[in-house]
Amino acid sequence: MTPTARRDQVRVLELPDGRLAVYDERAEQGHVLSPLCAVVYRLADGTLPLAGLTAAAARVRPEADTASVELALAALDAAGLVEAPPDGA
Protein backbone atom coordinates (compact mmCIF):
# COMPACT_ATOMS: atom_id res chain seq x y z
CA MET A 1 0.00 0.00 0.00
CA THR A 2 1.43 3.36 -1.04
CA PRO A 3 -1.13 5.96 0.05
CA THR A 4 -1.70 9.02 -2.11
CA ALA A 5 -3.40 12.11 -0.72
CA ARG A 6 -5.88 13.69 -3.07
CA ARG A 7 -4.61 17.05 -4.35
CA ASP A 8 -7.10 17.85 -7.13
CA GLN A 9 -9.98 20.16 -6.24
CA VAL A 10 -8.55 20.61 -2.74
CA ARG A 11 -7.48 23.89 -1.16
CA VAL A 12 -5.05 23.72 1.74
CA LEU A 13 -4.21 26.36 4.34
CA GLU A 14 -1.50 25.73 6.91
CA LEU A 15 -2.49 26.90 10.37
CA PRO A 16 0.09 28.30 12.83
CA ASP A 17 -0.29 25.35 15.24
CA GLY A 18 0.67 22.67 12.68
CA ARG A 19 -2.87 21.76 11.68
CA LEU A 20 -4.13 22.04 8.11
CA ALA A 21 -7.43 23.49 7.02
CA VAL A 22 -8.48 21.57 3.91
CA TYR A 23 -11.43 22.50 1.72
CA ASP A 24 -12.63 19.79 -0.63
CA GLU A 25 -14.16 21.66 -3.58
CA ARG A 26 -15.64 18.47 -5.02
CA ALA A 27 -17.58 17.63 -1.84
CA GLU A 28 -17.96 21.28 -0.80
CA GLN A 29 -16.75 20.30 2.65
CA GLY A 30 -14.02 21.59 4.95
CA HIS A 31 -11.79 19.65 7.31
CA VAL A 32 -9.25 20.63 9.93
CA LEU A 33 -6.49 18.04 10.14
CA SER A 34 -4.60 17.38 13.36
CA PRO A 35 -0.85 18.03 13.25
CA LEU A 36 -0.08 14.32 12.73
CA CYS A 37 -2.81 13.91 10.13
CA ALA A 38 -1.46 17.04 8.39
CA VAL A 39 2.03 15.52 8.22
CA VAL A 40 0.65 12.26 6.83
CA TYR A 41 -1.39 14.20 4.25
CA ARG A 42 1.71 16.12 3.12
CA LEU A 43 3.86 12.97 2.93
CA ALA A 44 1.33 10.69 1.22
CA ASP A 45 2.49 11.20 -2.36
CA GLY A 46 2.14 7.61 -3.54
CA THR A 47 5.85 6.82 -3.32
CA LEU A 48 6.10 5.67 0.30
CA PRO A 49 4.74 2.39 1.62
CA LEU A 50 3.24 2.45 5.11
CA ALA A 51 6.58 1.72 6.82
CA GLY A 52 8.33 4.53 4.93
CA LEU A 53 5.45 6.91 5.57
CA THR A 54 5.58 6.08 9.28
CA ALA A 55 9.35 6.63 9.44
CA ALA A 56 9.07 9.96 7.61
CA ALA A 57 6.19 11.10 9.82
CA ALA A 58 8.14 10.15 12.97
CA ARG A 59 10.98 12.45 11.92
CA VAL A 60 8.51 15.36 12.01
CA ARG A 61 6.16 14.14 14.75
CA PRO A 62 8.06 11.82 17.14
CA GLU A 63 4.79 10.36 18.47
CA ALA A 64 4.03 8.85 15.04
CA ASP A 65 3.97 5.07 14.96
CA THR A 66 2.36 2.59 12.60
CA ALA A 67 -0.94 2.56 14.48
CA SER A 68 -1.26 6.36 14.58
CA VAL A 69 -0.33 6.70 10.91
CA GLU A 70 -2.90 4.05 10.00
CA LEU A 71 -5.51 6.00 12.00
CA ALA A 72 -4.51 9.22 10.22
CA LEU A 73 -4.85 7.49 6.84
CA ALA A 74 -8.25 6.11 7.86
CA ALA A 75 -9.38 9.63 8.82
CA LEU A 76 -8.10 11.04 5.53
CA ASP A 77 -9.86 8.25 3.64
CA ALA A 78 -13.13 8.86 5.51
CA ALA A 79 -12.85 12.55 4.58
CA GLY A 80 -12.34 11.61 0.91
CA LEU A 81 -8.80 12.99 0.92
CA VAL A 82 -7.01 9.79 -0.16
CA GLU A 83 -7.01 8.59 -3.76
CA ALA A 84 -8.59 5.22 -4.33
CA PRO A 85 -6.02 2.60 -5.31
CA PRO A 86 -6.18 1.35 -8.89
CA ASP A 87 -8.27 -1.77 -9.48
CA GLY A 88 -6.37 -4.88 -8.50
CA ALA A 89 -4.03 -3.03 -6.16
Protein Blocks (a to p, Z undefined) as FASTA:
>chain_A
ZZdddfehpacdddfkopacdddfklopacdddfklmmmmmmmnolacfklmmmmmmmmm
mmbcfklmmmmmmmmmmnopaccddehZZ
